[in-house]
Amino acid sequence: MNNHDTNNSRGPQVAVIILNWNGEKLLREFLPEVIATTNPEIARVIVADNGSTDGSRALLEKDFPEVECMLFDNNYGFAGGYNKAIDLADYRYTVLLNSDVATGAGWIDTLYRFMEAHPDVGACQPKILSFNSTDKFEYAGAAGGFLDRNGYPYCRGRIFSTCETDEGQYDSEMDIFWASGACLMIRTELYRKVGGLDTAFFAHMEEIDLCWRILLTGYRIMAVPDAFVFHLGGGSLPDSNPRKTYLNFRNNLLMLHKNLPDNVRNRKLFIRRLLDTIAWAKYLVSLKFKFASAIVKAHRDFAKMRKTYTTHPKLNLLAARNDTKINILTAYYLRGKKHFSDLKF
């Protein structure tokens, strides 16, 4: 294994890792653009295959011989797959890149130069636009992610289901709370130091949990909109799937339990239970019984899982950061604040 983790090392300093599972169609469509826009002097494109059973591996061997491949024997999931891949790769920086992302010109150069110039930044993301509507921000990350005071995620450019049109309004670099897992550059040693992605999450919010742990070490997380990518999105679970509801509710509770400091944890979780009860009642009244049941199951499983996590007193980031004065539910649903620029910090 070559050690790339020094400024003076020759060769690429960045591993751009695309995790693939039965994504032959996505690789065929998106991988050529990634290769074409990724400077080989800076970065190495790697596909980590999570035990695919379709034609992915044959496609990579035949059409993309220049791409390094890691072939896993099983599907280790999003978190497990990336943890395994990053253990095998040894580069100064790692980019977690979804297989349904088309990268823009100069994207890797911009992110790499930014990280080199800002040693206090642990991770960053580009501006993420919609692949299907290229003038709009994409749901999963937009121009940078935040948490409100109750732990609800939202983005600069996307609040709940409202995705803004990109008119350059968020083209400035900015400190953010979380960077999107669709395209996230991170210092590799820092990824390992904070424990990587939590495999217990399976899917949804695992990158927010990772970013929270990065912030707790004292590093910053930044949005770097001079770099841009286009994300297809919606590739995992659709909103119509109760499984997605279950994972979102369970994982949000887990994330708060893990990362909140001792002096506010129980109070914050109590508030979230009340808010989740309102969501449960709304599903019940709407006769969406499977979704209501998913919330109950999420809380029941969280109660079991929380016992496996050791918590410690920590900096109260949700209170310390000025963005977390926001109650995004009230702002969006009661005060009609649909755009990030409408929010008052």
Protein Blocks (a to p, Z undefined) as FASTA:
>chain_A
ZZfkbfklgcjfbdcddddehilmmmmmmmmmmmmmmcfklpccddddehiablmlmmmm
mmmmmbccdddfbdebjmlmmmmmmmmpccfbdcdddfkbccdehklmmmmmmmmmmmmb
mbdcdddddfklmmbccfblpnopcddfkopacdehiahjbccddehlamcccddfbdcf
kbccddfklmmmnopaafklopghilmmmmmmmmmnopacdddfkbccddebjmlccfkl
mklmmmmmmmmmmmmmmmmcfklmmmmmmmmmmmmmmmmmmmmmnopaklmmmmmmmmmm
mmmmmmmpccdddddfklmpmklmpcfklmmmmnopabfklpcZZ
